[in-house]
Amino acid sequence: MIPALAKRDGTFRFNPFRNLGSEKELRDNEKHLQTLSRQIQGVLEAIPDRILILDRDMHAIWLNWSEESSDPPSNLAGQNLRCYQLSGVECGPLAKSDSALCDNCPVRKTFATGRTETVQKELADGRTLALRTFPVFNEDQEVVNVIQIAQDITEELHQQSKTMRTGQLAALGELAAGVAHEINNPINGVINYAQLILNKAVADSREQELSKRIIKESERIATIVRELLYFAREESEEISRITVRAALDEALALMQHRMNKEGIILQIQLPDNLPKIESRSHQIQRLFLNLISNASYALMEKYPDADPDKILLITGELLQEKQQLMVRVVFRDHGIGIPEELLQRVVNPFVTTKPSGQGTGLGLSISHEIVQKHKGALTIKSVVGEYTEVIVELPAN
């Protein structure tokens, strides 16, 4: 750099120290700004949400994730990439460079209005993104860029849904308690009176047939009430440690005779070294009974008569999930299956695949609640006409 001229007594002469101080300050400021820029860049790239800055032509000028053609992530100069050409942007068509943009694009709305926009996008893989856009103005208060932040809120929505469902079940429990008091005594009276008529009825008479029907339907009502009472009952403090095999044996003690009569082939494959699990008030036994009963029904619907494929397979294994050992028990049948439109709702109260009058719609809901109370997980996989697989995972104890 040429030193500045200094004027003294009407003459000019070189002063080599004139601007050295200010130049040093500029260099120091420049280094400070570069350091600050790298720090901010590092912070933005560490944020798990995807951040994208776009110009008015929807070209990406900065992002906080790595692209194959862009290293480091923010180096997009000269690439002229539009938002939907980036692998990390899942809200656009991800097609050719001349594809139309999304009709409900929040970035376009922010460019047009200068206001922040928020929308939710459901992706094909089942995830949900929350897209938020923020305008960047120039000195003339014109929007020159838009910052888009994409946040995966799938788990958050799932938790909200679980919380809402818990509240609904709590309300159902209160309702069940009231219903039980109003119905239990009258229905027991109906059953007792019908039994008296049946005892005195002549064999094969109309009175005998009608009294049997009254008893059958009244007992079905009593069953519904008992199932509803499960939701209203306070959780017992009685906790026992049992093996999966012992819980299955208790459940099969109530089902084995019926399954043999129906020609259902039972196959059990459980390792001998499976650790014990906890069961509150025999609830795990009840869980297994519900699942075996559902599988038996599905097999009978598909195979009314004996068939080599009329099999209920129960398997078990030990898993390591994060810091917890889990016992997985799988109930698999090749019965009628569950329709896809019901698969996500089948654990909700009163949702059933059975015809009217043959199911309460509470069996799987109760099973789901039992697993949740034992800090486990219940997953259902099914294809109509092919199979149903219910996977139960419970903490090892």
C-alpha positions as CSV (number, residue, x, y, z in Angstrom):
1,M,0.0,0.0,0.0
2,I,1.2,3.6,-0.8
3,P,1.6,5.6,2.4
4,A,-0.7,8.6,2.7
5,L,0.6,12.2,2.1
6,A,0.7,14.5,5.1
7,K,0.4,18.2,4.7
8,R,2.5,20.4,6.9
9,D,3.3,24.1,6.5
10,G,1.8,24.2,3.1
11,T,3.9,21.3,1.8
12,F,3.3,17.6,1.3
13,R,5.6,14.8,2.3
14,F,5.4,11.1,2.8
15,N,4.4,9.8,6.3
16,P,4.9,6.0,6.3
17,F,3.2,5.6,9.7
18,R,0.1,7.6,8.8
19,N,-2.5,4.7,8.4
20,L,-0.8,1.7,9.8
21,G,-3.0,1.7,12.9
22,S,-6.3,1.8,11.0
23,E,-5.1,-1.0,8.6
24,K,-4.2,-3.2,11.5
25,E,-7.6,-2.6,13.0
26,L,-9.3,-3.5,9.6
27,R,-7.3,-6.7,9.4
28,D,-8.2,-7.6,13.0
29,N,-11.8,-6.8,12.4
30,E,-11.7,-8.9,9.3
31,K,-10.2,-11.9,11.2
32,H,-12.8,-11.5,13.9
33,L,-15.7,-11.4,11.4
34,Q,-14.3,-14.5,9.7
35,T,-14.0,-16.3,13.0
36,L,-17.5,-15.3,14.0
37,S,-18.8,-16.4,10.5
38,R,-17.3,-19.8,11.0
39,Q,-18.8,-20.1,14.5
40,I,-22.2,-19.2,13.2
41,Q,-21.8,-21.6,10.3
42,G,-20.9,-24.4,12.7
43,V,-23.9,-23.7,14.9
44,L,-26.3,-23.7,12.0
45,E,-24.9,-26.9,10.5
46,A,-25.2,-28.6,13.9
47,I,-28.9,-27.8,14.2
48,P,-30.8,-31.1,13.4
49,D,-33.6,-29.2,11.6
50,R,-32.9,-28.6,7.9
51,I,-32.3,-24.9,7.1
52,L,-32.5,-23.6,3.6
53,I,-32.1,-20.1,2.2
54,L,-33.7,-19.4,-1.2
55,D,-33.8,-16.5,-3.6
56,R,-36.8,-15.3,-5.6
57,D,-36.2,-17.8,-8.4
58,M,-36.3,-20.6,-5.8
59,H,-32.5,-21.2,-6.2
60,A,-30.7,-22.5,-3.1
61,I,-28.0,-20.1,-1.9
62,W,-27.3,-21.8,1.5
63,L,-28.2,-24.9,3.4
64,N,-27.0,-26.7,6.6
65,W,-26.7,-30.2,5.3
66,S,-24.3,-31.9,2.9
67,E,-25.1,-32.4,-0.8
68,E,-23.1,-34.7,-3.0
69,S,-22.2,-31.8,-5.3
70,S,-21.7,-29.3,-2.4
71,D,-18.8,-29.5,0.0
72,P,-19.0,-27.8,2.5
73,P,-22.8,-27.7,2.8
74,S,-23.0,-23.9,2.3
75,N,-21.0,-23.9,-0.9
76,L,-23.7,-23.6,-3.6
77,A,-22.2,-20.7,-5.6
78,G,-22.6,-21.2,-9.3
79,Q,-24.5,-24.5,-9.0
80,N,-27.9,-22.8,-9.8
81,L,-29.8,-25.5,-8.0
82,R,-33.5,-25.1,-7.3
83,C,-35.0,-26.3,-4.0
84,Y,-36.7,-29.4,-5.4
85,Q,-33.4,-30.5,-6.9
86,L,-31.8,-31.0,-3.5
87,S,-31.8,-34.4,-2.0
88,G,-32.6,-33.1,1.5
89,V,-35.8,-31.3,0.4
90,E,-38.8,-33.6,0.6
91,C,-41.6,-31.1,0.3
92,G,-41.2,-30.5,-3.5
93,P,-41.7,-32.7,-6.6
94,L,-38.0,-33.8,-6.7
95,A,-38.3,-34.0,-10.4
96,K,-36.9,-32.2,-13.4
97,S,-35.5,-28.7,-13.3
98,D,-38.6,-27.4,-15.1
99,S,-41.2,-29.0,-12.8
100,A,-43.8,-26.9,-11.3
101,L,-43.4,-25.9,-7.6
102,C,-45.7,-27.0,-4.9
103,D,-49.1,-25.3,-5.0
104,N,-49.1,-24.7,-1.3
105,C,-45.4,-23.7,-1.1
106,P,-44.8,-21.6,2.1
107,V,-41.7,-20.0,0.5
108,R,-43.7,-18.6,-2.4
109,K,-46.3,-17.2,0.0
110,T,-43.6,-15.5,2.1
111,F,-42.0,-13.9,-1.0
112,A,-45.5,-12.7,-2.0
113,T,-46.7,-11.4,1.4
114,G,-43.5,-10.8,3.4
115,R,-44.9,-12.7,6.3
116,T,-43.8,-15.8,8.2
117,E,-45.7,-18.9,7.1
118,T,-46.1,-22.3,8.8
119,V,-47.4,-25.5,7.1
120,Q,-47.3,-29.2,7.7
121,K,-46.4,-31.7,5.0
122,E,-47.1,-35.4,5.2
123,L,-44.5,-37.4,3.4
124,A,-44.9,-40.7,1.6
125,D,-42.9,-42.6,4.2
126,G,-45.3,-41.6,6.9
127,R,-43.3,-38.8,8.5
128,T,-44.7,-35.3,9.0
129,L,-42.6,-32.1,8.5
130,A,-43.4,-28.7,10.0
131,L,-42.2,-26.1,7.5
132,R,-41.6,-22.5,8.7
133,T,-40.5,-19.7,6.4
134,F,-39.0,-16.3,7.4
135,P,-38.5,-13.3,5.0
136,V,-35.2,-11.5,4.6
137,F,-35.6,-7.8,3.6
138,N,-33.3,-5.4,1.8
139,E,-32.9,-1.7,2.6
140,D,-36.0,-1.0,0.5
141,Q,-38.1,-3.4,2.6
142,E,-38.3,-5.9,-0.3
143,V,-38.1,-9.6,0.3
144,V,-34.9,-10.8,-1.3
145,N,-34.5,-14.1,0.4
146,V,-36.6,-16.6,2.4
147,I,-35.3,-18.9,5.1
148,Q,-37.1,-22.2,5.3
149,I,-36.7,-24.4,8.4
150,A,-38.0,-28.0,8.1
151,Q,-38.6,-29.9,11.4
152,D,-39.6,-33.5,11.7
153,I,-42.6,-33.5,14.1
154,T,-43.7,-37.1,13.5
155,E,-42.8,-38.3,17.1
156,E,-44.3,-35.1,18.6
157,L,-47.6,-35.7,16.9
158,H,-47.5,-39.4,18.0
159,Q,-47.0,-38.3,21.6
160,Q,-49.9,-35.8,21.3
161,S,-52.1,-38.6,19.9
162,K,-51.1,-40.9,22.8
163,T,-51.9,-38.2,25.3
164,M,-55.3,-37.6,23.7
165,R,-56.0,-41.3,23.7
166,T,-55.1,-41.6,27.4
167,G,-57.6,-38.8,28.2
168,Q,-60.3,-40.6,26.1
169,L,-59.6,-43.9,27.9
170,A,-59.8,-42.1,31.3
171,A,-63.2,-40.7,30.3
172,L,-64.3,-44.2,29.1
173,G,-63.2,-45.6,32.5
174,E,-65.4,-43.2,34.4
175,L,-68.3,-44.1,32.0
176,A,-67.7,-47.8,32.5
177,A,-67.9,-47.6,36.2
178,G,-71.3,-45.9,36.0
179,V,-72.6,-48.3,33.3
180,A,-71.5,-51.4,35.4
181,H,-73.6,-50.3,38.4
182,E,-76.7,-49.7,36.2
183,I,-76.4,-52.9,34.1
184,N,-74.8,-55.6,36.2
185,N,-77.6,-56.3,38.7
186,P,-80.5,-56.2,36.1
187,I,-78.6,-58.4,33.6
188,N,-77.8,-61.0,36.3
189,G,-81.5,-61.0,37.2
190,V,-82.4,-61.6,33.5
191,I,-80.0,-64.5,33.4
192,N,-81.3,-66.1,36.6
193,Y,-85.0,-65.8,35.5
194,A,-84.2,-67.2,32.0
195,Q,-82.4,-70.1,33.8
196,L,-85.5,-70.8,35.8
197,I,-87.6,-70.9,32.7
198,L,-85.0,-73.2,31.0
199,N,-85.0,-75.6,34.0
200,K,-88.8,-76.0,33.7
201,A,-89.1,-76.0,30.0
202,V,-90.0,-79.2,28.0
203,A,-87.2,-80.6,25.9
204,D,-87.1,-79.2,22.3
205,S,-89.9,-76.7,23.2
206,R,-90.0,-73.1,22.1
207,E,-89.6,-72.0,25.7
208,Q,-86.4,-74.0,26.0
209,E,-85.0,-72.4,22.7
210,L,-86.0,-68.8,23.7
211,S,-84.6,-69.1,27.3
212,K,-81.3,-70.4,25.9
213,R,-81.1,-67.4,23.5
214,I,-81.9,-65.0,26.4
215,I,-79.1,-66.5,28.5
216,K,-76.6,-66.4,25.6
217,E,-77.3,-62.7,24.8
218,S,-77.4,-61.7,28.4
219,E,-74.1,-63.3,29.0
220,R,-72.7,-61.4,26.0
221,I,-73.9,-58.1,27.6
222,A,-72.3,-59.2,30.9
223,T,-69.0,-59.8,29.1
224,I,-69.1,-56.3,27.6
225,V,-69.6,-54.8,31.0
226,R,-66.7,-56.8,32.4
227,E,-64.4,-55.6,29.6
228,L,-65.5,-52.0,30.2
229,L,-64.8,-52.4,33.9
230,Y,-61.1,-53.1,33.1
231,F,-60.7,-49.5,32.2
232,A,-62.4,-48.3,35.4
233,R,-60.5,-50.6,37.7
234,E,-57.6,-49.2,39.7
235,E,-54.3,-50.8,39.0
236,S,-53.5,-53.5,41.5
237,E,-50.2,-53.4,43.4
238,E,-49.9,-57.2,43.1
239,I,-46.8,-57.8,40.9
240,S,-45.4,-61.3,40.1
241,R,-42.4,-62.4,38.1
242,I,-43.3,-65.1,35.7
243,T,-41.9,-66.9,32.6
244,V,-43.5,-66.4,29.2
245,R,-44.2,-70.2,29.1
246,A,-46.0,-70.1,32.5
247,A,-48.2,-67.2,31.3
248,L,-49.0,-69.0,28.1
249,D,-49.8,-72.2,30.0
250,E,-52.3,-70.3,32.1
251,A,-54.0,-68.8,29.0
252,L,-54.0,-72.1,27.2
253,A,-55.6,-73.8,30.1
254,L,-58.7,-71.9,29.1
255,M,-58.3,-72.3,25.4
256,Q,-56.6,-75.6,24.7
257,H,-59.8,-77.8,24.7
258,R,-61.6,-75.4,22.3
259,M,-58.6,-75.2,20.0
260,N,-58.3,-79.0,19.9
261,K,-62.0,-79.3,19.1
262,E,-61.7,-76.7,16.3
263,G,-58.7,-78.4,14.8
264,I,-56.2,-75.6,15.4
265,I,-52.6,-76.7,15.3
266,L,-50.6,-75.0,18.1
267,Q,-46.9,-74.6,17.6
268,I,-44.8,-73.0,20.4
269,Q,-41.1,-72.2,19.9
270,L,-39.7,-70.5,23.1
271,P,-36.0,-70.6,24.1
272,D,-35.4,-72.2,27.5
273,N,-33.2,-69.2,28.6
274,L,-35.9,-66.5,28.3
275,P,-35.7,-64.3,31.4
276,K,-38.8,-63.7,33.5
277,I,-41.2,-60.8,33.0
278,E,-43.5,-58.8,35.3
279,S,-47.2,-59.4,35.4
280,R,-49.7,-57.2,37.4
281,S,-52.7,-59.1,38.7
282,H,-52.3,-61.8,36.0
283,Q,-52.7,-59.2,33.3
284,I,-50.0,-60.8,31.1
285,Q,-51.9,-64.0,31.2
286,R,-55.0,-62.1,30.1
287,L,-53.1,-60.4,27.3
288,F,-52.0,-63.8,25.9
289,L,-55.5,-65.2,26.3
290,N,-56.9,-62.3,24.2
291,L,-54.3,-62.7,21.5
292,I,-54.8,-66.5,21.3
293,S,-58.6,-66.0,21.2
294,N,-58.3,-63.5,18.3
295,A,-56.0,-65.8,16.3
296,S,-58.3,-68.8,16.8
297,Y,-61.3,-66.8,15.5
298,A,-59.3,-65.6,12.4
299,L,-58.2,-69.2,11.7
300,M,-61.8,-70.6,12.1
301,E,-63.1,-67.9,9.7
302,K,-60.6,-68.9,7.0
303,Y,-60.6,-72.7,7.7
304,P,-64.0,-73.9,9.1
305,D,-62.7,-77.5,8.8
306,A,-59.4,-79.2,9.4
307,D,-56.5,-77.9,7.4
308,P,-52.7,-78.3,7.5
309,D,-52.3,-74.5,7.4
310,K,-54.7,-73.9,10.4
311,I,-51.7,-73.1,12.5
312,L,-51.1,-70.7,15.4
313,L,-47.4,-70.2,15.8
314,I,-46.1,-68.6,19.0
315,T,-42.4,-67.7,19.1
316,G,-40.1,-65.9,21.6
317,E,-36.7,-64.3,21.7
318,L,-34.5,-62.0,23.8
319,L,-33.6,-58.5,22.4
320,Q,-31.3,-55.7,23.5
321,E,-33.0,-52.3,22.9
322,K,-30.9,-49.4,24.0
323,Q,-30.2,-50.0,27.7
324,Q,-33.1,-52.5,28.3
325,L,-33.4,-56.2,27.7
326,M,-36.7,-57.0,26.1
327,V,-38.6,-60.3,25.7
328,R,-40.4,-60.5,22.4
329,V,-43.3,-62.9,21.9
330,V,-44.9,-63.2,18.4
331,F,-48.4,-64.6,17.7
332,R,-48.7,-65.5,14.1
333,D,-51.7,-67.0,12.3
334,H,-52.6,-67.5,8.6
335,G,-56.2,-66.5,9.1
336,I,-58.4,-63.9,7.5
337,G,-56.1,-60.9,8.3
338,I,-57.1,-57.4,9.2
339,P,-58.1,-54.8,6.5
340,E,-55.6,-52.1,5.9
341,E,-58.0,-49.3,6.8
342,L,-58.6,-50.9,10.3
343,L,-55.0,-51.8,11.0
344,Q,-54.0,-48.4,12.5
345,R,-57.3,-48.2,14.5
346,V,-57.8,-51.8,15.7
347,V,-56.4,-51.1,19.2
348,N,-59.0,-48.3,19.7
349,P,-62.0,-49.2,21.9
350,F,-65.0,-50.7,20.1
351,V,-63.1,-51.1,16.8
352,T,-63.5,-54.8,15.7
353,T,-63.1,-56.9,12.6
354,K,-65.7,-59.3,13.8
355,P,-69.4,-59.1,12.5
356,S,-72.0,-57.4,14.7
357,G,-72.8,-59.4,17.7
358,Q,-69.6,-61.5,17.7
359,G,-67.2,-59.1,19.3
360,T,-67.0,-56.2,21.7
361,G,-64.2,-54.4,20.1
362,L,-62.3,-54.2,23.4
363,G,-60.0,-57.2,23.3
364,L,-57.1,-55.6,21.4
365,S,-57.7,-52.3,23.1
366,I,-57.3,-54.0,26.5
367,S,-54.3,-55.9,25.2
368,H,-52.7,-52.6,24.1
369,E,-53.3,-51.0,27.5
370,I,-51.9,-54.0,29.4
371,V,-48.7,-53.8,27.3
372,Q,-48.4,-50.1,27.9
373,K,-48.8,-50.4,31.6
374,H,-46.0,-52.9,31.6
375,K,-43.8,-50.5,29.7
376,G,-43.7,-52.6,26.6
377,A,-44.8,-52.3,23.0
378,L,-47.5,-54.0,20.9
379,T,-47.2,-54.0,17.1
380,I,-49.6,-55.6,14.6
381,K,-48.8,-56.6,11.0
382,S,-51.4,-58.1,8.7
383,V,-52.3,-58.7,5.1
384,V,-56.0,-59.5,4.4
385,G,-56.4,-63.2,3.5
386,E,-52.8,-64.1,4.3
387,Y,-51.7,-63.6,7.9
388,T,-51.8,-61.6,11.1
389,E,-48.7,-61.1,13.3
390,V,-49.0,-59.6,16.8
391,I,-45.6,-58.7,18.3
392,V,-45.5,-58.1,22.0
393,E,-42.3,-56.7,23.6
394,L,-42.0,-56.6,27.4
395,P,-39.1,-55.6,29.6
396,A,-37.0,-58.6,31.0
397,N,-36.8,-58.7,34.7
